[in-house]
Amino acid sequence: MGLTIVMTGALISHSTLLRADLHRGHGAREARNIGVNIALLVLSVFVAAGRF
């Protein structure tokens, strides 16, 4: 459950950084991080749901 909360915060943080990078004309680095965060968030939600 705790990892789900942490990954949600990380997703929000990386989304903010992606918007800033896109504004500067970059963005590939944070886009990869968001993809990894989404995968980990889905897995952590799946594990948390399985525990209940």
Helices and strands as residue ranges (DSSP letters): H 2-24, H 28-51
